[in-house]
């Protein structure tokens, strides 16, 4: 047979073809072959933030099934849906146009797991007394489009049926699967049961005007919430926008948001990314809260009322215009628990606890905190706290890193209202290398920026509280104004820094009618009396000597020099507290100098061996090297972040991945190729005669 004569060649060709097919499919993208996937399929839902279908709010309705609602019944013209008992059930993939009123019923989508369903609301008013007005029972993805110029209303009762409650239905719109809302019409939702919209998977909104009133959350999502080009108003008794899943994330590119909430206005268990949009927020607790990270790249954010403004493990601001009026901290990066076992400082959710609950946490709770930091590299940030007590403008349990932007902070003077507070007791530091900073508040327990800062910063502490509205000006040696700020709230300490400042140059600080000239001898300098040197980002944990006024004074006020004659272990003659480790003053007036604020066995205060150069008005102006982070430029949070970046940059190419990292599709291709080669071998063995 001729086949017998050429069997070897046939086998070789089949084998080579199988090998080439395997290589081609494993490296096709590198060879320029475009991989075609269904971006709207659930398994690919994270490939794009917004797919083409997500953003298509004007899809073609030709051939669509038409559903007309009329009171207690409905009429269906077309395939894929039917009316039953005053409700409508959609069972197939396809496009559906809905209009009319349903007095007590709903639209339910119960299609195949792979189905894509498009639902156009063109003037509907649906009320459901004991279930969601629109519910997605099963589908791959549903696109809910608001027709141009249409007004649509959805509402639900205060008690759901046992069946709906058992299914986890939790809002006027409920979806087991991915849901997209787009278009240019208006949707008003009044939920009397839990949430406005409740989605188990992803909720994507790319258009329309949406107004929500709910006793729970306005938008409640499990996996991810992604928004662009929408106008959203929420009035919720709990959270405004909430992503509750363990790794649930929020991504906003644009839109207009007006959120009034009894709890957090925006709350996620995972990351929050804001690339743009206009936000007006009034929150009973946090304005923006993430259990992990908040990244603000752009947008206009006004948090007019809140307990804490932005709270997360790490907070990064690269742009935009953010204004916060907090009752407590403006920014709070709260890695780990403090010594009282409170997440973020003052009890669950950041709220104050009673004295009965302030018991020290077990040691294992504080042995290893999660890395945390605040980083600001651009944009405008304004924080104004008019009457908060024991509050901070920018508060980090780790580092505060400023490399750009314009930052204005105003807190009341007196008490521990620090404009900037960082976790020096855990190795954190404050560092500045760019941007404009004018941050006013209290001088007590205040710490200066680290000497490794690449841009000079002045910490000016005053002997008396200055009235709010008093203008603070910074002039260079030629008398040119390089910084100007009028804190609206009274203060007795202020940080000043701007790119025009240079070490070795002379400057004049003007506060109201008071002027003081100085020469910058280092990048982090203190003018006026130093703070108490205690509690930087936590309480009594591993306290260190934060006010090490040693060696040559960092700020020399013109025409005055002096040295301290204090003996080791005694209070300096000017009565200023220098603060041993921990730096807390007990009720009996004796300094607690031991580690973490504990009294040494001998009861003696640690030695003070530094020198002080008082200013022209007699205020000490000693060098202030605060924080105990060793030789590290930043604390552990920043180091871990940098390590992650370096690891990503040095990651092996895809072809070098271990076998355990191959996708399911790759394994299928490998298996298919193996079977093809095996078939070729068996074919050869069967027909080979020699």
Secondary structure as UniProt FT lines:
FT   HELIX           2..5
FT   HELIX           7..27
FT   TURN            28..32
FT   TURN            39..40
FT   HELIX           42..44
FT   TURN            45..46
FT   HELIX           52..55
FT   TURN            62..63
FT   STRAND          65..71
FT   STRAND          73..77
FT   STRAND          81..84
FT   TURN            85..86
FT   STRAND          87..90
FT   STRAND          94..102
FT   STRAND          107..110
FT   TURN            113..114
FT   STRAND          116..128
FT   STRAND          134..138
FT   STRAND          141..146
FT   TURN            148..149
FT   STRAND          151..156
FT   HELIX           162..166
FT   TURN            167..168
FT   STRAND          171..175
FT   STRAND          178..183
FT   STRAND          186..191
FT   STRAND          195..199
FT   STRAND          202..205
FT   STRAND          209..214
FT   STRAND          219..221
FT   STRAND          224..227
FT   STRAND          231..236
FT   STRAND          241..243
FT   TURN            246..247
FT   STRAND          249..252
FT   STRAND          256..261
FT   STRAND          266..268
FT   STRAND          272..274
FT   STRAND          278..283
FT   STRAND          288..290
FT   STRAND          293..296
FT   STRAND          300..306
FT   STRAND          310..312
FT   STRAND          314..317
FT   STRAND          321..326
FT   STRAND          331..333
FT   TURN            339..340
FT   HELIX           348..350
FT   HELIX           355..357
FT   HELIX           363..365
FT   STRAND          373..385
FT   STRAND          392..396
FT   STRAND          399..411
FT   TURN            415..416
FT   STRAND          418..421
FT   HELIX           424..426
FT   STRAND          430..432
FT   STRAND          436..441
FT   TURN            444..445
FT   TURN            451..452
FT   STRAND          457..466
FT   TURN            468..469
FT   STRAND          471..475
FT   TURN            477..478
FT   STRAND          481..486
FT   STRAND          491..497
FT   TURN            499..500
FT   TURN            503..504
FT   STRAND          506..511
FT   TURN            512..513
FT   STRAND          514..520
FT   STRAND          524..528
FT   STRAND          555..557
FT   TURN            558..559
FT   TURN            568..569
FT   TURN            573..574
FT   STRAND          584..585
FT   TURN            587..588
FT   STRAND          591..592
FT   HELIX           595..597
FT   TURN            601..602
FT   TURN            616..617
FT   TURN            630..631
FT   HELIX           636..649
FT   HELIX           654..656
FT   HELIX           659..661
FT   HELIX           664..687
//
